[in-house]
Amino acid sequence: MSDPLQVDPADLDAFPSTVHDLTDQNESARDFRGEWLSLSSTSGRLFFAVTQAFQKKRCRLGAN
């Protein structure tokens, strides 16, 4: 049928440390996302206004 599960005790002992390292990396990624990739409501409105202005310019250039 299937092979029996075999676990190396050293790998099993290292597992909690590996999970903790992944947790730290995840926290760093969340901090980066929050600092650089989040838009406040003001930024979102500004982004929308800028994209509308670009779209109008693009339409005008396309008509020529």
C-alpha positions as CSV (number, residue, x, y, z in Angstrom):
1,M,0.0,0.0,0.0
2,S,1.8,3.1,1.2
3,D,5.2,3.6,2.8
4,P,5.2,4.2,6.5
5,L,5.9,7.7,7.6
6,Q,9.5,8.3,8.7
7,V,10.5,11.4,10.4
8,D,14.0,12.5,11.2
9,P,14.1,13.7,14.8
10,A,16.5,16.5,14.0
11,D,14.1,17.9,11.4
12,L,11.2,17.6,13.9
13,D,13.2,19.6,16.4
14,A,14.0,22.3,13.9
15,F,10.4,22.8,12.8
16,P,9.3,25.3,15.5
17,S,12.3,27.5,14.7
18,T,11.4,27.4,11.0
19,V,7.8,28.3,11.7
20,H,9.0,31.2,13.9
21,D,11.3,32.5,11.1
22,L,8.3,32.4,8.7
23,T,6.2,34.4,11.2
24,D,8.9,37.1,11.4
25,Q,9.1,37.3,7.6
26,N,5.4,37.6,7.4
27,E,5.3,40.5,9.8
28,S,8.0,42.2,7.8
29,A,6.0,41.8,4.6
30,R,2.9,43.2,6.3
31,D,4.8,46.2,7.6
32,F,6.2,46.9,4.1
33,R,2.7,46.5,2.6
34,G,1.2,48.9,5.1
35,E,3.9,51.5,4.6
36,W,4.3,51.5,0.9
37,L,1.3,49.9,-0.7
38,S,-1.7,51.2,1.2
39,L,-3.6,54.2,0.0
40,S,-5.3,56.5,2.4
41,S,-8.6,58.0,1.4
42,T,-6.8,61.2,0.4
43,S,-4.3,59.3,-1.7
44,G,-7.0,57.3,-3.3
45,R,-8.9,60.4,-4.3
46,L,-5.7,62.0,-5.7
47,F,-4.9,58.8,-7.6
48,F,-8.4,58.8,-9.1
49,A,-8.1,62.4,-10.2
50,V,-4.7,61.8,-11.8
51,T,-5.9,58.8,-13.7
52,Q,-8.9,60.7,-15.0
53,A,-6.6,63.5,-16.2
54,F,-4.3,61.0,-18.0
55,Q,-7.4,59.4,-19.6
56,K,-8.6,62.7,-20.9
57,K,-5.2,63.5,-22.4
58,R,-4.9,60.1,-23.9
59,C,-8.3,60.5,-25.6
60,R,-7.3,63.9,-27.0
61,L,-4.1,62.4,-28.3
62,G,-5.9,59.5,-29.8
63,A,-8.3,61.8,-31.7
64,N,-5.4,63.5,-33.5
